[in-house]
């Protein structure tokens, strides 16, 4: 298999997306994580210096977990039922201790891998179970690659090696405890922005 050596613009419109459209999805949000926030602030100038990366600011740090559907395709009563079911499913998951890092340069951005997978996968399975109880099926595949993006590539064709050189000193591993999972209404018109719909304790 050929290994990618250059960036790919992250901001292409995925299937179904268009300006103004919104999407319901469950994320782990990363507010209340001071050690992670310190790293994010520290690395901002180096990310910008690459000339090809859009850094993620602290309020928008997240770990994508499980999509539900486009807001114009999910009826309010269905969404309410999903929230109720997921609330029951995640009740006994408990806080999840993980580590983030070390930093990886990928073709569409820079991210911190999350480990171990077990607790995160259990929480995601609980969310998927809640959705299945309402709809009888779950959108999106069972594949799960937990990570926190620090920046997204805004153009294609930049050698990854040059970005790796700029970021070579950022190799910390950051401990994080996740105590909540959040249903958000996501918009992509100006990067990833959202409104919180419901936040559930684990």
VOTI-466148 format. One line per 8 residues: number of its first residue (from 1); their letters; for each residue x, y, z of N, C-alpha, C. Coordinates in nm, 4 decimals, padded with zeros to 6 digits, always signed. Layout:
N
NUM> A> X Y Z X Y Z X Y Z  ...
***
This chain:
202
1> XXXXXXXX> +00.0848 -00.1200 +00.0000 +00.0000 +00.0000 +00.0000 +00.0883 +00.1249 +00.0000  +00.0568 +00.2186 -00.0854 +00.1335 +00.3416 -00.0942 +00.1048 +00.4295 +00.0277  +00.2129 +00.4828 +00.0867 +00.1995 +00.5684 +00.2039 +00.1852 +00.7132 +00.1601  +00.0860 +00.7833 +00.2152 +00.0657 +00.9241 +00.1811 +00.1808 +01.0070 +00.2352  +00.2265 +01.1023 +00.1574 +00.3387 +01.1872 +00.1974 +00.3033 +01.3346 +00.1958  +00.1800 +01.3697 +00.1546 +00.1394 +01.5098 +00.1448 +00.0032 +01.5298 +00.2101  -00.0239 +01.6546 +00.2468 -00.1532 +01.6875 +00.3067 -00.2665 +01.6742 +00.2053  -00.3870 +01.6574 +00.2602 -00.5103 +01.6633 +00.1821 -00.6044 +01.7605 +00.2535
9> XXXXXXXX> -00.6621 +01.8526 +00.1788 -00.7521 +01.9518 +00.2381 -00.8657 +01.8818 +00.3135  -00.8783 +01.9137 +00.4412 -00.9811 +01.8509 +00.5240 -01.1204 +01.9053 +00.4965  -01.1282 +02.0268 +00.4416 -01.2556 +02.0991 +00.4401 -01.3402 +02.0754 +00.3154  -01.3250 +01.9627 +00.2492 -01.4148 +01.9312 +00.1386 -01.5514 +01.8908 +00.1965  -01.6548 +01.9118 +00.1169 -01.7905 +01.8826 +00.1642 -01.8174 +01.7329 +00.1571  -01.8363 +01.6712 +00.2727 -01.8700 +01.5295 +00.2781 -02.0104 +01.5064 +00.2221  -02.0410 +01.3809 +00.1825 -02.1744 +01.3522 +00.1281 -02.2856 +01.3970 +00.2231  -02.3831 +01.4662 +00.1672 -02.4973 +01.5125 +00.2445 -02.4816 +01.6516 +00.3029
17> XXXXXXXX> -02.3572 +01.6958 +00.3173 -02.3339 +01.8284 +00.3755 -02.3500 +01.9379 +00.2708  -02.3956 +02.0549 +00.3173 -02.4034 +02.1749 +00.2347 -02.4069 +02.2943 +00.3299  -02.3797 +02.4138 +00.2805 -02.3818 +02.5309 +00.3687 -02.5141 +02.5422 +00.4440  -02.5038 +02.5670 +00.5733 -02.6209 +02.5854 +00.6571 -02.6791 +02.4583 +00.7159  -02.6370 +02.3425 +00.6656 -02.6958 +02.2182 +00.7161 -02.6324 +02.1810 +00.8504  -02.7108 +02.1204 +00.9370 -02.6662 +02.0851 +01.0709 -02.6836 +01.9349 +01.0942  -02.6056 +01.8833 +01.1887 -02.5982 +01.7386 +01.2095 -02.5956 +01.7093 +01.3591  -02.6794 +01.6154 +01.4037 -02.6773 +01.5718 +01.5431 -02.5730 +01.4614 +01.5602
25> XXXXXXXX> -02.4888 +01.4770 +01.6613 -02.3851 +01.3776 +01.6865 -02.3439 +01.3813 +01.8331  -02.3003 +01.2678 +01.8819 -02.2484 +01.2586 +02.0184 -02.0970 +01.2742 +02.0156  -02.0465 +01.3638 +02.0984 -01.9026 +01.3874 +02.1111 -01.8633 +01.3846 +02.2585  -01.7382 +01.3508 +02.2837 -01.6754 +01.3882 +02.4096 -01.6164 +01.5276 +02.3894  -01.6551 +01.6225 +02.4724 -01.5981 +01.7568 +02.4661 -01.4850 +01.7677 +02.5676  -01.3884 +01.8543 +02.5392 -01.2657 +01.8580 +02.6178 -01.2508 +01.9856 +02.6989  -01.3627 +02.0434 +02.7412 -01.3528 +02.1541 +02.8351 -01.3159 +02.0970 +02.9728  -01.2632 +02.1817 +03.0598 -01.2260 +02.1358 +03.1929 -01.1070 +02.0425 +03.1951
33> XXXXXXXX> -01.0166 +02.0551 +03.0972 -00.8961 +01.9712 +03.0889 -00.7737 +02.0632 +03.0814  -00.7297 +02.1200 +03.1942 -00.6266 +02.2246 +03.1908 -00.4936 +02.1804 +03.1312  -00.4524 +02.0567 +03.1551 -00.3239 +02.0128 +03.1008 -00.3290 +02.0066 +02.9480  -00.4392 +01.9585 +02.8942 -00.4571 +01.9578 +02.7488 -00.4623 +02.0998 +02.6954  -00.5329 +02.1872 +02.7635 -00.5455 +02.3258 +02.7182 -00.4103 +02.3962 +02.7157  -00.3246 +02.3649 +02.8126 -00.1899 +02.4242 +02.8137 -00.1118 +02.3838 +02.6892  -00.1217 +02.2556 +02.6521 -00.0520 +02.2076 +02.5325 -00.1068 +02.2760 +02.4081  -00.2383 +02.2895 +02.4010 -00.3013 +02.3533 +02.2848 -00.2521 +02.4967 +02.2695
41> XXXXXXXX> -00.2463 +02.5704 +02.3786 -00.1978 +02.7086 +02.3717 -00.0507 +02.7135 +02.3321  +00.0262 +02.6193 +02.3839 +00.1698 +02.6163 +02.3568 +00.2004 +02.5883 +02.2096  +00.1174 +02.5055 +02.1469 +00.1478 +02.4589 +02.0117 +00.0884 +02.5474 +01.9022  +00.0015 +02.6419 +01.9379 -00.0702 +02.7216 +01.8379 +00.0230 +02.7877 +01.7368  +00.1279 +02.8527 +01.7849 +00.2159 +02.9264 +01.6932 +00.2874 +02.8321 +01.5973  +00.3247 +02.7138 +01.6451 +00.3919 +02.6169 +01.5581 +00.2966 +02.5615 +01.4529  +00.1713 +02.5424 +01.4891 +00.0720 +02.4969 +01.3913 +00.0508 +02.6020 +01.2831  +00.0372 +02.7271 +01.3242 +00.0169 +02.8357 +01.2278 +00.1384 +02.8535 +01.1377
49> XXXXXXXX> +00.2571 +02.8293 +01.1927 +00.3803 +02.8495 +01.1164 +00.3924 +02.7539 +00.9982  +00.3195 +02.6443 +00.9997 +00.3253 +02.5516 +00.8864 +00.2631 +02.6122 +00.7612  +00.1713 +02.7082 +00.7789 +00.1048 +02.7714 +00.6658 -00.0032 +02.6876 +00.6008  -00.0316 +02.5710 +00.6574 -00.1290 +02.4811 +00.5946 -00.2288 +02.4241 +00.6955  -00.2158 +02.4623 +00.8220 -00.3003 +02.4054 +00.9266 -00.3887 +02.5110 +00.9916  -00.5147 +02.4764 +01.0134 -00.6080 +02.5592 +01.0898 -00.6151 +02.5029 +01.2313  -00.5556 +02.5706 +01.3302 -00.5589 +02.5181 +01.4668 -00.7009 +02.5162 +01.5233  -00.7262 +02.4202 +01.6093 -00.8536 +02.4118 +01.6807 -00.8386 +02.4879 +01.8115
57> XXXXXXXX> -00.9237 +02.5862 +01.8352 -00.9162 +02.6613 +01.9601 -00.9814 +02.5811 +02.0731  -00.9478 +02.6158 +02.1952 -00.9871 +02.5366 +02.3119 -01.1375 +02.5093 +02.3199  -01.2253 +02.6065 +02.2950 -01.3686 +02.5764 +02.3088 -01.4204 +02.4693 +02.2130  -01.3458 +02.4423 +02.1059 -01.3944 +02.3499 +02.0032 -01.3176 +02.2177 +02.0008  -01.2389 +02.1905 +02.1035 -01.1728 +02.0605 +02.1136 -01.2781 +01.9521 +02.1373  -01.2622 +01.8386 +02.0719 -01.3637 +01.7341 +02.0831 -01.3077 +01.5995 +02.0395  -01.3782 +01.4957 +02.0768 -01.3523 +01.3616 +02.0262 -01.4813 +01.3112 +01.9615  -01.4803 +01.3008 +01.8302 -01.5972 +01.2517 +01.7570 -01.6286 +01.1092 +01.8019
65> XXXXXXXX> -01.7567 +01.0813 +01.8290 -01.7907 +00.9521 +01.8881 -01.8976 +00.8767 +01.8095  -02.0162 +00.9338 +01.7914 -02.1229 +00.8625 +01.7207 -02.2233 +00.9597 +01.6628  -02.2384 +00.9556 +01.5306 -02.3361 +01.0394 +01.4647 -02.4779 +00.9873 +01.4815  -02.5738 +01.0788 +01.4698 -02.7159 +01.0436 +01.4728 -02.7772 +01.0678 +01.3351  -02.7723 +01.1929 +01.2873 -02.8264 +01.2224 +01.1554 -02.8411 +01.3713 +01.1346  -02.8673 +01.4108 +01.0109 -02.8873 +01.5521 +00.9801 -03.0128 +01.6028 +01.0505  -03.0035 +01.7257 +01.1003 -03.1119 +01.7814 +01.1820 -03.2440 +01.7883 +01.1066  -03.2375 +01.8065 +00.9744 -03.3616 +01.8138 +00.8972 -03.4181 +01.6763 +00.8634
73> XXXXXXXX> -03.3523 +01.5707 +00.9110 -03.3997 +01.4349 +00.8864 -03.4337 +01.3599 +01.0154  -03.4131 +01.4244 +01.1302 -03.4413 +01.3614 +01.2593 -03.5572 +01.4363 +01.3248  -03.6687 +01.3697 +01.3434 -03.7858 +01.4325 +01.4051 -03.7578 +01.4638 +01.5521  -03.8117 +01.5742 +01.6040 -03.7882 +01.6104 +01.7442 -03.8248 +01.5002 +01.8426  -03.9348 +01.4287 +01.8180 -03.9733 +01.3229 +01.9116 -03.8763 +01.2052 +01.9055  -03.8210 +01.1790 +01.7874 -03.7204 +01.0735 +01.7757 -03.5932 +01.1128 +01.8499  -03.5521 +01.2376 +01.8347 -03.4316 +01.2831 +01.9037 -03.4509 +01.2754 +02.0550  -03.5661 +01.3175 +02.1029 -03.5942 +01.3113 +02.2467 -03.5907 +01.1673 +02.2966
81> XXXXXXXX> -03.6450 +01.0757 +02.2175 -03.6438 +00.9347 +02.2564 -03.5019 +00.8800 +02.2594  -03.4195 +00.9209 +02.1625 -03.2799 +00.8773 +02.1603 -03.2070 +00.9285 +02.2838  -03.2283 +01.0545 +02.3193 -03.1644 +01.1093 +02.4393 -03.2051 +01.0289 +02.5625  -03.3324 +00.9974 +02.5749 -03.3795 +00.9202 +02.6902 -03.3140 +00.7827 +02.6949  -03.3074 +00.7162 +02.5814 -03.2483 +00.5823 +02.5770 -03.0985 +00.5862 +02.6054  -03.0288 +00.6822 +02.5465 -02.8845 +00.6926 +02.5702 -02.8574 +00.7259 +02.7166  -02.9408 +00.8100 +02.7762 -02.9260 +00.8422 +02.9182 -02.9254 +00.7150 +03.0022  -03.0169 +00.6249 +02.9738 -03.0233 +00.4986 +03.0476 -02.9018 +00.4109 +03.0189
89> XXXXXXXX> -02.8604 +00.4070 +02.8938 -02.7514 +00.3183 +02.8537 -02.6171 +00.3600 +02.9138  -02.5925 +00.4904 +02.9253 -02.4604 +00.5361 +02.9721 -02.4550 +00.5531 +03.1233  -02.5657 +00.5320 +03.1902 -02.5740 +00.5610 +03.3334 -02.4664 +00.4893 +03.4144  -02.4333 +00.3670 +03.3751 -02.3392 +00.2867 +03.4526 -02.2017 +00.2739 +03.3876  -02.1747 +00.3576 +03.2887 -02.0435 +00.3509 +03.2231 -01.9340 +00.3985 +03.3174  -01.9555 +00.5106 +03.3845 -01.8560 +00.5649 +03.4765 -01.7519 +00.6486 +03.4051  -01.6789 +00.7328 +03.4796 -01.5732 +00.8151 +03.4202 -01.4689 +00.7290 +03.3489  -01.4116 +00.7843 +03.2440 -01.3172 +00.7105 +03.1594 -01.1808 +00.7778 +03.1672
97> XXXXXXXX> -01.0825 +00.7062 +03.2180 -00.9455 +00.7570 +03.2217 -00.8700 +00.7155 +03.0968  -00.8146 +00.8133 +03.0263 -00.7400 +00.7857 +02.9034 -00.6144 +00.8721 +02.8997  -00.5310 +00.8459 +02.8010 -00.4215 +00.9366 +02.7680 -00.4388 +00.9839 +02.6244  -00.3929 +01.1055 +02.5984 -00.3928 +01.1631 +02.4638 -00.2488 +01.1888 +02.4225  -00.2110 +01.1398 +02.3041 -00.0769 +01.1615 +02.2549 +00.0022 +01.0318 +02.2494  +00.1279 +01.0434 +02.2018 +00.1910 +01.1656 +02.1492 +00.1329 +01.2083 +02.0145  +00.1635 +01.3299 +01.9778 +00.1092 +01.3944 +01.8577 +00.1438 +01.3166 +01.7309  +00.0462 +01.3108 +01.6404 +00.0637 +01.2454 +01.5104 +00.0274 +01.3445 +01.4004
105> XXXXXXXX> +00.1079 +01.3495 +01.2952 +00.0775 +01.4299 +01.1770 +00.0129 +01.3384 +01.0736  -00.1138 +01.3645 +01.0430 -00.1861 +01.2859 +00.9440 -00.2076 +01.3656 +00.8165  -00.2683 +01.3036 +00.7169 -00.2813 +01.3715 +00.5879 -00.3819 +01.4863 +00.5922  -00.4805 +01.4803 +00.6849 -00.5798 +01.5877 +00.6931 -00.5662 +01.6711 +00.8196  -00.4609 +01.6488 +00.8973 -00.4449 +01.7309 +01.0167 -00.3500 +01.6700 +01.1171  -00.3480 +01.7324 +01.2335 -00.2613 +01.6921 +01.3434 -00.3512 +01.6504 +01.4593  -00.3220 +01.5357 +01.5192 -00.4129 +01.4845 +01.6212 -00.3380 +01.4124 +01.7327  -00.4102 +01.3930 +01.8432 -00.3621 +01.3161 +01.9572 -00.4439 +01.1874 +01.9651
113> XXXXXXXX> -00.3821 +01.0701 +01.9440 -00.4568 +00.9456 +01.9586 -00.4972 +00.9241 +02.1044  -00.6120 +00.8607 +02.1255 -00.6630 +00.8336 +02.2598 -00.6467 +00.6853 +02.2923  -00.5955 +00.6576 +02.4116 -00.5770 +00.5202 +02.4590 -00.6025 +00.5137 +02.6096  -00.6433 +00.3975 +02.6615 -00.6796 +00.2758 +02.5893 -00.8192 +00.2872 +02.5277  -00.8487 +00.1967 +02.4386 -00.9751 +00.2009 +02.3654 -01.0934 +00.1518 +02.4490  -01.0695 +00.0635 +02.5452 -01.1770 -00.0117 +02.6109 -01.2897 +00.0769 +02.6650  -01.2592 +00.1718 +02.7522 -01.3634 +00.2544 +02.8127 -01.4369 +00.3391 +02.7109  -01.3631 +00.3926 +02.6138 -01.4245 +00.4738 +02.5091 -01.5184 +00.3893 +02.4237
121> XXXXXXXX> -01.4741 +00.2681 +02.3914 -01.5566 +00.1790 +02.3101 -01.6833 +00.1383 +02.3851  -01.6717 +00.1181 +02.5162 -01.7900 +00.0830 +02.5956 -01.8906 +00.1979 +02.5968  -01.8414 +00.3200 +02.6121 -01.9313 +00.4361 +02.6102 -01.9979 +00.4503 +02.4741  -01.9206 +00.4314 +02.3679 -01.9786 +00.4421 +02.2338 -02.0817 +00.3318 +02.2108  -02.0519 +00.2113 +02.2574 -02.1477 +00.1017 +02.2424 -02.2779 +00.1327 +02.3157  -02.2679 +00.1998 +02.4300 -02.3881 +00.2383 +02.5041 -02.4704 +00.3396 +02.4247  -02.4031 +00.4360 +02.3637 -02.4733 +00.5344 +02.2804 -02.5396 +00.4648 +02.1618  -02.4665 +00.3767 +02.0975 -02.5216 +00.3048 +01.9829 -02.6412 +00.2186 +02.0246
129> XXXXXXXX> -02.6329 +00.1609 +02.1443 -02.7446 +00.0816 +02.1932 -02.8697 +00.1654 +02.2132  -02.8515 +00.2878 +02.2639 -02.9658 +00.3766 +02.2813 -03.0307 +00.4138 +02.1494  -02.9484 +00.4420 +02.0492 -03.0016 +00.4749 +01.9165 -03.0746 +00.3541 +01.8575  -03.0149 +00.2365 +01.8730 -03.0761 +00.1143 +01.8177 -03.2114 +00.0862 +01.8828  -03.2233 +00.1158 +02.0103 -03.3502 +00.0910 +02.0790 -03.4639 +00.1763 +02.0228  -03.4301 +00.2903 +01.9641 -03.5318 +00.3787 +01.9068 -03.5573 +00.3466 +01.7602  -03.4500 +00.3300 +01.6848 -03.4637 +00.3158 +01.5398 -03.4556 +00.1721 +01.4888  -03.4040 +00.0822 +01.5716 -03.3854 -00.0549 +01.5261 -03.2570 -00.0752 +01.4483
137> XXXXXXXX> -03.1836 +00.0304 +01.4244 -03.0549 +00.0242 +01.3559 -02.9708 +00.1421 +01.4045  -02.8432 +00.1403 +01.3685 -02.7520 +00.2473 +01.4095 -02.6841 +00.3044 +01.2862  -02.6918 +00.4362 +01.2640 -02.6178 +00.4954 +01.1527 -02.4681 +00.4887 +01.1801  -02.3918 +00.4832 +01.0758 -02.2452 +00.4752 +01.0809 -02.2008 +00.3343 +01.1200  -02.0819 +00.3000 +01.0775 -02.0287 +00.1664 +01.1040 -01.9797 +00.1569 +01.2482  -01.9447 +00.0364 +01.2877 -01.8944 +00.0134 +01.4233 -01.7475 +00.0530 +01.4367  -01.6824 +00.0881 +01.3267 -01.5417 +00.1278 +01.3326 -01.5266 +00.2517 +01.4201  -01.4201 +00.2558 +01.5005 -01.4005 +00.3657 +01.5943 -01.2520 +00.3936 +01.6073
145> XXXXXXXX> -01.2171 +00.5189 +01.5839 -01.0779 +00.5625 +01.5897 -01.0722 +00.6882 +01.6771  -01.0673 +00.6707 +01.8100 -01.0764 +00.7873 +01.8987 -00.9501 +00.8724 +01.8965  -00.9692 +01.0022 +01.8783 -00.8573 +01.0953 +01.8728 -00.9107 +01.2364 +01.8935  -00.8210 +01.3261 +01.9266 -00.8546 +01.4678 +01.9405 -00.7702 +01.5458 +01.8406  -00.8353 +01.6111 +01.7465 -00.7634 +01.6899 +01.6461 -00.7206 +01.8238 +01.7046  -00.5959 +01.8612 +01.6783 -00.5429 +01.9915 +01.7192 -00.5423 +02.0910 +01.6043  -00.5480 +02.0408 +01.4810 -00.5485 +02.1285 +01.3633 -00.5921 +02.0477 +01.2424  -00.6480 +02.1183 +01.1440 -00.6927 +02.0557 +01.0193 -00.6206 +02.1187 +00.9011
153> XXXXXXXX> -00.5835 +02.0353 +00.8039 -00.5176 +02.0852 +00.6835 -00.6159 +02.1655 +00.5989  -00.5724 +02.2841 +00.5546 -00.6611 +02.3696 +00.4740 -00.6229 +02.3719 +00.3264  -00.5258 +02.2904 +00.2873 -00.4942 +02.2750 +00.1455 -00.4209 +02.1437 +00.1252  -00.4189 +02.1000 +00.0015 -00.3537 +01.9743 -00.0337 -00.2147 +02.0005 -00.0896  -00.1290 +01.8979 -00.0790 -00.0012 +01.9011 -00.1477 +00.1193 +01.9432 -00.0672  +00.1035 +01.9749 +00.0610 +00.2182 +02.0117 +00.1438 +00.2832 +01.8853 +00.1991  +00.4159 +01.8710 +00.1868 +00.4820 +01.7509 +00.2385 +00.4602 +01.7346 +00.3889  +00.4218 +01.6151 +00.4298 +00.4028 +01.5894 +00.5721 +00.5337 +01.6026 +00.6487
161> XXXXXXXX> +00.6445 +01.5710 +00.5833 +00.7739 +01.5764 +00.6519 +00.8051 +01.7161 +00.7033  +00.7656 +01.8177 +00.6281 +00.7939 +01.9548 +00.6720 +00.7112 +01.9911 +00.7947  +00.5881 +01.9411 +00.8021 +00.5041 +01.9656 +00.9196 +00.5595 +01.8900 +01.0397  +00.5989 +01.7663 +01.0179 +00.6568 +01.6869 +01.1262 +00.7815 +01.7540 +01.1825  +00.8605 +01.8150 +01.0957 +00.9806 +01.8845 +01.1413 +00.9436 +02.0021 +01.2313  +00.8413 +02.0766 +01.1939 +00.7970 +02.1914 +01.2744 +00.7453 +02.1500 +01.4116  +00.6900 +02.0291 +01.4192 +00.6215 +01.9866 +01.5417 +00.6962 +01.8772 +01.6171  +00.8211 +01.8559 +01.5839 +00.8945 +01.7411 +01.6368 +00.9123 +01.7428 +01.7885
169> XXXXXXXX> +00.9049 +01.8598 +01.8511 +00.9287 +01.8682 +01.9957 +00.8039 +01.8388 +02.0791  +00.6888 +01.8252 +02.0151 +00.5641 +01.8066 +02.0907 +00.5309 +01.6577 +02.1013  +00.5852 +01.5950 +02.2030 +00.5689 +01.4505 +02.2181 +00.5103 +01.4116 +02.3535  +00.4427 +01.5031 +02.4193 +00.3860 +01.4736 +02.5502 +00.2660 +01.3793 +02.5390  +00.2466 +01.3037 +02.6451 +00.1270 +01.2213 +02.6616 +00.0479 +01.2808 +02.7772  -00.0795 +01.3102 +02.7534 -00.1591 +01.3892 +02.8471 -00.2678 +01.3019 +02.9094  -00.2721 +01.2921 +03.0422 -00.3809 +01.2176 +03.1057 -00.5096 +01.2996 +03.1083  -00.6195 +01.2345 +03.0788 -00.7499 +01.3008 +03.0737 -00.8538 +01.2069 +03.1352
177> XXXXXXXX> -00.9475 +01.2632 +03.2096 -01.0616 +01.1865 +03.2588 -01.1892 +01.2446 +03.1991  -01.2630 +01.1605 +03.1297 -01.3887 +01.2016 +03.0663 -01.5049 +01.1619 +03.1565  -01.5847 +01.2598 +03.1955 -01.6949 +01.2359 +03.2885 -01.8318 +01.2583 +03.2257  -01.8334 +01.3067 +03.1020 -01.9597 +01.3385 +03.0351 -01.9492 +01.3082 +02.8866  -02.0624 +01.2829 +02.8265 -02.0720 +01.2739 +02.6810 -02.1854 +01.3665 +02.6383  -02.1703 +01.4307 +02.5222 -02.2595 +01.5408 +02.4864 -02.3191 +01.5213 +02.3478  -02.4497 +01.5415 +02.3384 -02.5169 +01.5486 +02.2085 -02.5091 +01.6924 +02.1610  -02.4562 +01.7116 +02.0402 -02.4418 +01.8460 +01.9858 -02.5133 +01.8565 +01.8517
185> XXXXXXXX> -02.5416 +01.9804 +01.8133 -02.5945 +02.0120 +01.6809 -02.4814 +02.0814 +01.6060  -02.4203 +02.0100 +01.5142 -02.2947 +02.0500 +01.4513 -02.3187 +02.1222 +01.3194  -02.2382 +02.2255 +01.2951 -02.2398 +02.2991 +01.1688 -02.0965 +02.3085 +01.1172  -02.0794 +02.3057 +00.9830 -01.9452 +02.3078 +00.9249 -01.9191 +02.4317 +00.8400  -02.0038 +02.5327 +00.8479 -01.9879 +02.6488 +00.7600 -01.8567 +02.7226 +00.7834  -01.8108 +02.7264 +00.9074 -01.6885 +02.7988 +00.9431 -01.6063 +02.7120 +01.0362  -01.5576 +02.5996 +00.9837 -01.4949 +02.5007 +01.0696 -01.6027 +02.4247 +01.1451  -01.5631 +02.3559 +01.2497 -01.6598 +02.2817 +01.3306 -01.7096 +02.3698 +01.4443
193> XXXXXXXX> -01.8384 +02.4009 +01.4411 -01.9029 +02.4790 +01.5461 -02.0328 +02.4080 +01.5831  -02.0749 +02.4230 +01.7076 -02.1940 +02.3503 +01.7493 -02.2678 +02.4198 +01.8619  -02.3907 +02.3735 +01.8789 -02.4715 +02.4058 +01.9959 -02.4899 +02.2771 +02.0756  -02.4783 +02.2868 +02.2069 -02.5020 +02.1699 +02.2907 -02.6520 +02.1443 +02.3023  -02.6902 +02.0181 +02.2834 -02.8299 +01.9778 +02.2957 -02.8544 +01.9129 +02.4319  -02.7683 +01.8174 +02.4695 -02.7823 +01.7514 +02.5990 -02.6463 +01.6962 +02.6425  -02.6128 +01.7205 +02.7662 -02.4885 +01.6686 +02.8237 -02.5250 +01.5656 +02.9293  -02.4668 +01.4463 +02.9179 -02.4983 +01.3362 +03.0083 -02.3764 +01.2980 +03.0908
201> XX> -02.3971 +01.2754 +03.2193 -02.2897 +01.2280 +03.3068 -02.2677 +01.0789 +03.2857  -02.1429 +01.0384 +03.2940 -02.1089 +00.8967 +03.2823 -02.1019 +00.8349 +03.4224
***
